[in-house]
Amino acid sequence: MDMAMELPDDLLADVLRRLPPHSLAAARCVHSSWRAIIDTRRLMHLLPLRLAGILINFNGHNLTELFARPTPSPTVSAKFHQYLPDGARDAIVMDHCNGLLLLEGGYVVNPATRQWATLPSPRPPCRYGEKHFCYHEYIMFDPDVSPHYEVLVVPEAYRRETLEPRVEEWEWPPSPMLLHAFSSRTNRWEERSFERRGEAFGTIADLPLSDNQTSVVYWHGHLYVHHYFFMRISLSSSKYQVIKLPQDINLSSVSQGALARSEKGVYLASIDSYTARLQVWILDESCACLEWVMKYRADIRHILSHRSCNPKVHGSWVMEDINYHSYHDIFPDYKEQAPPENGFEWDSDNEDVLDTKDKIEGEYGQEIYIIGFHPQKEVVFLCESLERGFAYHLSTSKLQELGNMYPTHYDWFAEGYNIESSFPYTPCRTSEFPADN
């Protein structure tokens, strides 16, 4: 180590930048001079986002599951609940942004560094009331810009079969739109006013009666929110803009939509509930009128029905089964999972690739779900009937099997089986955290 301390800064920086992410993070703790070199040259931020798995909230489960290739590092795990206070031991993940998790009950957690903080409570009452609105908390964090994070509370208006006439006529979203925001820099909630650019979506009477799955993306200082329609909210300018739905989307047949960040920006993907046709759009922000541009179409049911049955291709990802392990005393067949035989790093390009050329006879009627996007590659993660996970490469139509993702003894936990929400997880190993608990 003494020899390393005597190396010129430029040479030491060149050595350090060759380390893998977890080793580079550990190197920051070796000596103050190492930490200064890593931070001033932003070596941690030059590393590509590493996908550690997909966090999934299953109906009936008290804890968020992690679907991933097993890792030797206990910090990249859904077992982060073990070092949280009692109030967060059974809190599910509500949102994720660049390695920070927002848990139900107002807890912000960085599992990679075992740090957590709590949001001030109670949250200020919302201006629009509770009768016709529900409220979603979203976390915004960019370690390349600041160690501080923000949480924004966004109202979602929804229709009931019977509404008061005055409520039906309300313009939505309004301008200005009053939102509550929390900043870890000031450690307090404040009400902020956001002016709308362009037109509103319509009135509350124009909203659909059916329930809508919400999703959100934080990218380049903007929060993109999907509440049936889309909004881009800018905290720096205190402006927001409604983004129209794609013209070629059939809302009557879409069973699921997913807003995501990937290689080229903000993506929208949908699965047709009748044909299992996957459609993917990219948001074009080159002009003032934001619009969705269709980029990919694929018949996923056709592709899955043509995959060959290769006994050597079984997938290396596993469900962490934290709910099953938490109740292991009641299961006589309880057993721990063994680590994979072929190492811990998942090859997102070449591992467990399926042959989809030769047709397998028989009908294919499994339900297909979108569970996320790879943050740096045009790869969408899918599952069939909650049983098998797949990675589908949009540009090449290559299909990789991830593995079995059905939670152990799931029928004991829930009567209706479905995924409520999912978040591709990218660890953030920088040690700065506004509240070090």
N, C-alpha and C positions, 0 to 999 in steps of 0.2 A: 504493500500500500504506500510506503514511503516513496518508492520509485514513481508510482502514479502521481503522487502529490508534486513531484518535481517536473513533470511533463509540462511543456508549454501549453497555454490555454487552447490554442488552435488545434494542436495535436490531440489533447485530451478530449476536446469537443468532437473531433473526428472519430475517436474511439467510442465515445459514449453514444453517438448517433447510430452506431451499428448494433446497439443492444436491442433485444426485444422489449416490448412495452413494460412488462412486469419487472424486468431487470433494470430498466432505465428509471422506473419509479423508485425501486429500492436504492439505486445509486444516489438519488437526491438526499437520502438520509445518511449517507456515509460521512460526508464532510460539507461544511458550509461553502467551501470553494467549489465543490462539485455542483451543489445546488445552485449556486450563482451562475455557473456556466450553463447549466441546463435551462435555467429560467430566462437568462438574458438572451440566449440564442434560441429560445422557444423550441427546444428539441422535443419536448413532450407534445407540443401542438403540431409539429410537423409529421407526427406518426399518423398513419391512416386509422380511421375508425375501425375497431375490431369488433365484429359481431360475436357476442358471447352466448347468444341464445335468444329465445323468445319467451317473454313473460306472458302467462295466459291466466285469465280469470274464468274458471269454469262455474257454471251454475251449480249451486249447492256446496261449493267449497269455501271454507272460511279463509284460506290462505292462497295467495297467488303462486301458481306453479311455474317452474322453469323447464322449458323444453330445450335441450342443448346437448352437445357432445360433453361427456363428463370431463371435469377439469380438476387438476390436483390442487388448485387454489381455492381455499374455503371462502374467500371473499367474493368470488363470482358465483353466487348461489342464492337461491330463494330463502335460504336459512338465515338471512340477515335479521329476521324477526328475533332471533335468539339474544341479540345484544341491544334491543330496543326496550323502552320502558313498558310497563304492564299495559298501558292503554293502547299500545301499537302492536302488541304481540299477535293479535288476530286481525290486523288491518290489511285490506287488500290494496294493491297498487291502482291508483286512479289515473296516473299519467306518468310519462317518462320523457326526459329531454337530455340528450348528451351525457348520460350516466347518472343523472339525478332522478330519483323516484319521488313522486308525490303520493303519499298514502292517505287513505281515508282517515279522517280525524285530524288532519292538519300536520302531518309529519313529513319532513323532507329528509331523504336518506341517500347517502352515497355508499352502496354496498362494497365497492372496490377499496375504499379507504376506511370503512367501518365508522363513518361519521354521520351524525344526524342532528336535526334541529326541529323545533316546533314553531308553528305559526302562532301569532298572538290570538288569543281567544277571549271573548267571542268575536266572530267576524261582524263588522257593521251590518245592520239590516239593509237589504236590497231595496232599491227605489220602486221596483215594479210589483212588489207584493209576491205572494206565494200561490194565489188561487189559479192563475193561468200561466204560470211560469215555473220552470225548474232552473237550477243554477249549477253550472259546471266550473270547477277550478282547474286551471291549466298552468303548468310550470314552464318557465322560459329561462334557459341557461345556455350560455356560449362561453366555454372556458378560454377560447381564443381572444375574447374581448374583455372578460372580467370574471373574477371568482364569485361575483354576486349573482343572485338569481331573483326572479320576480314571479309572482303568482297572480293571475288575472281571473276574475270571476265573471263569466259570460252568461247572460240569461238566455234561455231557450223558450220561446213561446210555443204553445201547443194548443191545438183545437180540441174542444169537447163537442159532443154531439149537440149540446145546447149551450149557447153562449149569450151573454147579455148583448143586446144590439150595439151598445156603445163600445164594447170590447171588440166585436167583430170589425168595427170600422177603424180600429187603431192601425196606423201605419207601422209596418215592421220590416226591418229594424228602424227605430226612430232616429232622428237627428236633432239635437245631439243624443248620443247614447251614453248613459251614465254607468260606469263600471267601477267596481272596487278592485284595487290593485295593492299587492304587498311587495315591498322591496326589502331584501336582506341588508341592503346598504343602510336604510333608515330604521329597519326593524319595526315598521308599523304599517297599518292599512291606511289608504287614503282613497277618496272618491275622485275619479278622473272622468273628464268629459271628452268624448270622441265625436268629431264632426264627420258626417258622411260625404264621400265623394260619389257623385252619380246618383242613380235611382235606388229606391228601396226595393225589396223583393215584392212587396204588395201590402195587403192588410192581413190581419190575423185570420180573417175568414178565408184567405187564399191558401193557408197552410193545410197540409194533408191531415186526415183523421188518424191515419195509422201511426204507430210508434216508429221512431227513427233512430237508427244507430248513429251516435255521434263519433267524430274522429277529429284529430287536430295535428298540425305540423308547425314547428317553429323553425324558421330558416331565414338567415340574413336579416335579423331584426324584425321580422314580421311573424305574426301568429295567424295561421290559416285555419279557419274553423269550419267544420261541416255540421250544420244543423238543418238538414234537408237541403237548404241552399248553402252557399259558401260565402265567407267573409275573409278579407285580408285586413288585419288590424295592425297598425304601426304605432308602437309605443313612443317612438322618437318624435313623430309629427302629430300625435293625437288625432289621427285620421283613420277612417276605415272605409272599405269599399265592398259592395256586394258583387259577387261573381256569379254569373248566370250558369245554370246547369248546361252540360254539353247538349247540343241539339240532337245528337244521334243516340241518346240514352233512352231506353224504354222503361220508365219508372214503374209501370204496372207489372213488369216481370222480373225486375231486379230484386233479388233476395238479399244482397249484401253489397255495400260499397265501402271502399277503403281509401282514405286520404293518407298519403305517405310521402316521405322525402327519400330520394334515391340519387342516382348518379348525376342526372341532369337538372335536378330541381324538385319541384312539387308535382306529384303524380296522383292520379285518381284511377282506381281500378274497380270494376264491377263484375259480378257473376250473375248471369241470367238463370233464374231458378228453374226454368223449363228446359233449356237447351244446354246449360252449363257452359255457355260461351263467355270467355273472358275478354273484356275490353279494357284497354288502358289508354288514358289521355295524359298529356303533359301540359302544365299551365304555361301559356305564352304571356310573358310580362313585358314584352318589348315595346308595347304601346300603352296608352292610357286605358284602353279598353281591354281588360284582362279576359282571356278566353282560353277554353280547353281545346287542344289539338289532338285528334285521334292519332295514336302511334302504332298500336298493336291490337290484333284480334286473334283469338285462338279458341279452338273447340277442345276444351280441357277434357271433357268426357270421352271424346274420340281418342285423344292422346293416351289417357289412362287405360282405356280398354284395349289399346294396342301394345301395351308394355309387355315385354317378355318376362317370363318367370325364371330368373337366374338365381340359383341357390346361394351364390356368392355375394349377391347384392341384397343386403338386408337393412342397411342404414346403421349409422353409428350413434345417432342421437337417441337420448332417452328422456323420459319424463322424470323429473326429480322426485315426484311423489311425496312432497312434504306433508300433504294432508294425510296420506296413508301412514307415513312414518310417525306422525304426531299421535295417531290412534293405534299404534302397532299392538298394544296389549290385547285388543279385542280380536285380532286376526291370528289364528293359529298357524297360518302359512307364512308369517312375516319373515322376510329376509332382506339383507342389505344388497345393494347393487354392486356388481364388480366393475372395475374400470375397463375401458376398451382395450383390445389387444393391439391395435395399430397406432398407439399414441393418442395425444389429446387435441391436436390441431386439426380442424376440419378443412379439407381442401374444397373450397367452394366452386371450383371449376371442374375437377376431374374425379372426385370421389363418389362411388356408388351411382354411376351414371347408368340409366336404364335404356334398353333398346326398345324403341317404340315403332319399329318397322313391321314386324310380323304380327298379324292380327290374331288375337285370341278369341275364339268363338264364344258366343253368349252375350246376353244383354248386360249393360252396365247401368245401374240405377242408384249409385251411391250419391249422397249429398256432398257437395264440394264447398269449402269455406276458404276465404282469404284470411291469412293470419299475419301478414306483414310483408315488407319489402326489405331487401338488403340495402343498407345505407349508402353503399358506394358502387353497387353493380345493379344493372337492370335485371334483377332476379326477384320474382314474387314467390312467397312461401304460401303453400296451400296444404289443406288436409282433406281427406275423404272420410266422411261419417265419423269424425273425431278419432279415427283409428290410426291412419298412416299420415306422416308428414312428407311433403315433397318440396323441392326447389325447382322452379320452372324458369329457365333463361329466356327472356322475351325475344332477343334478337336471333337466337339460334334454335329455339324450340327444344333445347336439351332439357332432359328431365332427370333430376337426382332424387333418389330416395333418402329421406332423413332417418326414418325409423318409426317405431311404434310410439304413439303419443297418447294412447288412451290411459287415463289414470287408473291405477290399481284399485280394485273394488269400488269403482265409481258408482255403481248401482246402489251401494250402501249409503252414499252421501246425498244422492239426488234422484228424483223421479223423472224430471225432464232434463235431458242431456243436451247442453249447448254451450258454446263459447260466448261469454258476455263481452269480453274485450281482450286485446292482445297487443304487446309492445315489443318490437325487436330491441334488445338490450345491448348497448355499447358502453362498456365500462369507462369511467373517467378516473385516472389514477393520480392526477395532480392532488397534492396534499392540502391546498388552500381550501378552506371552508369557512363561511362567515361565522358559524357557531360550532365550535369544536366540543362536542359532548363526549 
